[in-house]
């Protein structure tokens, strides 16, 4: 008995110059409308930590074949520096219908590398890259009401 796992990823890449690129990697050579946006087909694969509960700011790599379309994307986007990526992972049924299982993650571009066969776009999590003192507010009476007189403070 074989089980098919059908996963489609929708990639929205906004370059540092403001250009928006929308690709999906499941429906071969056909554009798909998903969430009100039109996605062209591009053969890519996301590797690395898709989500993390402990905030370790892991590296995400999106790998493309070395084709002219992606080379132009890099040229127009300053080598993937300071781009933003919205990556939505959508599970599909055996009839290619969308399931309610969906996950969307947001990333910030930190660079790219090229080889003869592959183009690698590197990203860090947009949330995890915030400094350790976020938010930069202190507890005051105006923010939380009356503060306790002893050192026992419970955050829920």
BADO-152714 format. One record per residue (C-alpha): x, y, z; residue in one letter; residue number from 1. Coordinates in steps of 0.1 Angstrom, whole numbers. Each point is the difference from the previous one (the first is absolute). Example, Ala and Ser with C-alpha at 12.3 -4.5 7.8 and 13.67 -1.06 7.14 Angstrom:
residues 2
REC       x       y       z   residuo   num
REC     123     -45      78         a     1
REC      14      34      -7         s     2
This chain:
residues 156
REC       x       y       z   residuo   num
REC       0       0       0         x     1
REC      14      34     -10         x     2
REC     -10      33      15         x     3
REC       3      32     -21         x     4
REC      10      31      19         x     5
REC     -10      30     -21         x     6
REC      15      33      11         x     7
REC       0      33     -19         x     8
REC      20      30      11         x     9
REC     -10      35     -10         x    10
REC      29      25       0         x    11
REC      -5      38       0         x    12
REC      34      17      -3         x    13
REC       2      38       3         x    14
REC      34      13     -10         x    15
REC      17      29      17         x    16
REC      -9      21     -31         x    17
REC     -37      -8       5         x    18
REC      -5     -25     -28         x    19
REC     -24     -29       9         x    20
REC       6     -35     -13         x    21
REC     -27     -27       6         x    22
REC       8     -37      -6         x    23
REC     -14     -34       9         x    24
REC      18     -34      -3         x    25
REC     -27     -26      -5         x    26
REC     -22       6     -30         x    27
REC      25      -4     -28         x    28
REC       1      26     -28         x    29
REC     -34      16       9         x    30
REC      -8      32      19         x    31
REC     -22      -5      31         x    32
REC     -21      25      19         x    33
REC       2      -5      37         x    34
REC     -11      25      27         x    35
REC      -9      26     -27         x    36
REC      35       0     -14         x    37
REC      13     -15     -32         x    38
REC      30     -24       3         x    39
REC      21     -11     -29         x    40
REC      18     -34       0         x    41
REC      36      -1      10         x    42
REC      19     -31      11         x    43
REC      13       9      35         x    44
REC       6     -18      33         x    45
REC       1      14      35         x    46
REC      25     -15      24         x    47
REC       7       8      36         x    48
REC     -21       8      29         x    49
REC     -35      10     -12         x    50
REC     -11       9      36         x    51
REC      16       1      34         x    52
REC     -15       2      34         x    53
REC      32      10      18         x    54
REC       9      31     -21         x    55
REC      34     -12     -11         x    56
REC      -2      20     -33         x    57
REC       9     -30     -22         x    58
REC      10       4     -36         x    59
REC     -24      -8     -28         x    60
REC      12      -7     -35         x    61
REC     -21       1     -31         x    62
REC      16     -19     -28         x    63
REC      -7       7     -37         x    64
REC      16     -15     -31         x    65
REC      24      24     -16         x    66
REC     -23      14     -26         x    67
REC      -2      34     -16         x    68
REC     -32      10      18         x    69
REC      16      -4      35         x    70
REC      32      17     -11         x    71
REC     -21      30     -11         x    72
REC     -18      -1      34         x    73
REC      33       2      18         x    74
REC      13      29     -22         x    75
REC     -32      20       6         x    76
REC       0      -7      37         x    77
REC      35      10      11         x    78
REC      11     -37       4         x    79
REC     -29      -8      24         x    80
REC      12      25      27         x    81
REC     -28      14      21         x    82
REC     -27     -17     -21         x    83
REC     -31     -13      18         x    84
REC     -14     -35      -5         x    85
REC     -34     -13       8         x    86
REC       0     -38      -3         x    87
REC     -33     -18       2         x    88
REC      -1     -38       3         x    89
REC     -33     -15     -11         x    90
REC      -9     -37       2         x    91
REC     -21     -15     -28         x    92
REC     -24     -29      -2         x    93
REC       4     -28     -26         x    94
REC     -23      21     -24         x    95
REC      23      31       5         x    96
REC     -25      18      21         x    97
REC      13      22      28         x    98
REC      -3     -13      36         x    99
REC      -5      22      30         x   100
REC      36      -8      10         x   101
REC      20      31     -10         x   102
REC      31      17      15         x   103
REC      13      34      -9         x   104
REC      35      12      11         x   105
REC      17      34      -6         x   106
REC      37       4      -6         x   107
REC      26      27      -8         x   108
REC      26      -5     -28         x   109
REC      37      -1      10         x   110
REC      16      -9     -33         x   111
REC       4     -26     -27         x   112
REC      25     -23     -16         x   113
REC       3     -14     -35         x   114
REC      15     -31     -14         x   115
REC      -1     -16     -35         x   116
REC     -32     -18       8         x   117
REC     -16      17      30         x   118
REC      -9      34      13         x   119
REC      -5       2      38         x   120
REC     -19      28      16         x   121
REC       7       3      38         x   122
REC     -24      14      25         x   123
REC      -3       5      38         x   124
REC     -33       1      19         x   125
REC     -16      35       0         x   126
REC     -12      -4      36         x   127
REC      31     -16      15         x   128
REC      23      27     -13         x   129
REC     -14      25      25         x   130
REC      25       9      27         x   131
REC      -2     -16      34         x   132
REC     -14      30      18         x   133
REC     -32       1     -21         x   134
REC     -24      15      10         x   135
REC      19      30      14         x   136
REC     -26       8      26         x   137
REC       1      -3      37         x   138
REC     -29      -9      23         x   139
REC     -16      31      12         x   140
REC     -33       8      17         x   141
REC     -13      15     -32         x   142
REC       7     -32     -20         x   143
REC     -12     -27      25         x   144
REC     -19      17      28         x   145
REC      11      -3      36         x   146
REC      33     -17       4         x   147
REC       6     -25      29         x   148
REC      20      12      30         x   149
REC      21     -32       2         x   150
REC      21     -17     -26         x   151
REC     -26     -25     -10         x   152
REC     -12       8     -35         x   153
REC     -18     -25     -22         x   154
REC      -2       5     -37         x   155
REC     -27     -20     -18         x   156
